């Protein structure tokens, strides 16, 4: 059987002009990423960048005492490894697979070479980076000012935007680590959303049953992030030219 994966499932790769896409295609390597696999640790020099297709990767900041909080998610809309072409080479965050699936990886030097051409790839990656920075900033604001159930709404909606169905396999402990809250807080928040008829939660699996209702219940943080991605990454012709 042929593998159903296709680089065009990643929106950045799909947005590239044909010449740039054809130049990168022979070097793209399909990899399967299981749940909880660590793709890089804090301070580690990046050997590859990843273009997710069906997986979601979480960027976590780990404190000295082991506590953690998610600062951003990367899925089929983007690329993991922006520090490479921003000149930093490393990052203080950990990248871990939040939802298992596939991605295409590319050797770091190849992406740097393409970025340094100062053409469509550079413009596309800079636009994506601005959108990702917006997500990071809004996540910080949300975690500081909004209740756990609102944070959970934002997190669920951002995750589901990067998946092909309305379900997410995730334990309460992992969600708590992502949000930087106690597990009991996640239990209470998930129960509140379930009683409101917005989600169904069984052990290790969350299914959104009322997406419009969840969006209406969520704080403004989700829409701020979504609108910025839509504004900065609207189409091939806007970005590439």
SULFEN-V600008 format. One record per run of one state. SS is the DSSP state (@ for helix, = for strand, . for the rest). FROM is the first residue (numbers start at 1). TO is the last residue. If there is no record, write none. Layout:
SS,FROM,TO + SS,FROM,TO
//
This chain:
.,1,6 + @,7,9 + .,10,10 + @,11,15 + .,16,17 + @,18,25 + .,26,28 + =,29,33 + .,34,37 + =,38,40 + .,41,47 + =,48,52 + .,53,55 + =,56,62 + .,63,67 + =,68,74 + .,75,79 + =,80,80 + .,81,81 + @,82,86 + .,87,93 + =,94,99 + .,100,100 + =,101,107 + @,108,115 + .,116,119 + @,120,145 + .,146,147 + @,148,160 + .,161,166 + =,167,169 + .,170,171 + @,172,179 + .,180,182 + @,183,195 + .,196,198 + =,199,202 + .,203,204 + =,205,208 + .,209,210 + @,211,217 + .,218,220 + @,221,232 + .,233,235 + @,236,240 + .,241,241
//
